[in-house]
């Protein structure tokens, strides 16, 4: 799951400028956002289910909320803000909650 999340963070940080540009055209942004959600939620859900089985995440976390949380941590990443570090802390927290 960690490798997938790292790639997702890379994707989000890289595509942040594209999202800003598309938000000026709300209809296109909504379509693109829905497209990615339709593909990423099932993938994340499968990984999250496996993490729950391994006691690496609590059962009450949904794929959508995890993706939103990661996405929100990636907004505004720059040389002074390390989004990956904050996402790593989020994942560590999930593991701790899964182990309890």
C-alpha positions in Angstrom: 0.0 0.0 0.0 2.9 2.4 0.8 4.3 2.2 -2.7 0.8 3.0 -4.2 0.3 5.9 -1.8 3.8 7.3 -2.7 2.9 7.1 -6.4 -0.4 8.8 -5.7 1.4 11.6 -3.8 3.8 12.1 -6.8 0.8 12.2 -9.1 -1.1 14.7 -7.0 1.9 17.0 -6.5 2.8 16.9 -10.2 -0.8 17.4 -11.4 -1.7 20.2 -9.0 -1.1 22.9 -11.6 -3.3 21.1 -14.1 -6.1 20.9 -11.5 -5.8 24.7 -10.9 -6.0 25.4 -14.6 -9.0 23.1 -15.1 -10.9 24.5 -12.1 -11.5 27.7 -14.1 -13.6 25.5 -16.4 -15.8 23.8 -13.7 -17.4 21.3 -16.0 -14.1 19.9 -17.3 -12.7 19.8 -13.8 -15.7 17.9 -12.5 -15.5 15.4 -15.4 -11.8 14.8 -14.8 -12.2 14.6 -11.1 -15.0 12.0 -11.5 -12.9 10.1 -14.0 -10.0 9.7 -11.5 -12.3 8.9 -8.6 -14.0 6.2 -10.6 -10.6 4.5 -11.1 -8.8 5.3 -7.9 -11.4 4.5 -5.3 -11.7 0.8 -6.3 -7.9 0.4 -6.4 -7.5 2.2 -3.1 -10.4 0.2 -1.6 -8.7 -3.1 -2.5 -5.4 -2.0 -1.0 -7.2 -0.7 2.1 -9.0 -4.0 2.6 -5.7 -5.9 2.4 -4.3 -3.4 5.0 -7.2 -4.0 7.3 -6.7 -7.8 7.0 -3.0 -7.3 8.0 -4.0 -5.0 10.9 -2.3 -2.0 9.2 -5.4 0.1 9.0 -8.7 0.4 10.9 -11.8 -1.1 9.3 -13.8 2.1 9.4 -11.6 4.1 7.0 -13.0 4.4 3.5 -11.0 4.6 0.4 -12.7 7.9 -0.6 -11.8 9.5 2.8 -8.2 8.2 2.6 -7.8 9.6 -0.9 -9.3 12.9 0.1 -7.1 13.1 3.2 -4.0 12.4 1.1 -5.1 14.9 -1.6 -5.7 17.6 1.0 -2.2 17.1 2.4 -0.7 17.5 -1.1 -2.3 20.8 -1.9 0.3 23.6 -2.0 3.3 21.4 -1.7 6.5 23.3 -2.4 10.2 23.3 -1.4 9.3 24.3 2.2 6.3 21.9 2.6 7.0 18.2 2.2 3.6 16.6 1.4 5.1 13.1 1.4 6.3 13.5 5.0 2.8 14.5 6.1 1.2 11.6 4.2 3.8 9.2 5.8 2.6 10.5 9.2 -1.0 9.8 8.1 -0.2 6.3 7.0 1.7 5.7 10.3 -1.4 6.8 12.2 -3.5 4.3 10.2 -1.1 1.5 11.0 -1.3 2.4 14.7 -5.1 2.5 14.6 -5.2 -0.8 12.8 -3.0 -2.5 15.4 -5.3 -1.5 18.3 
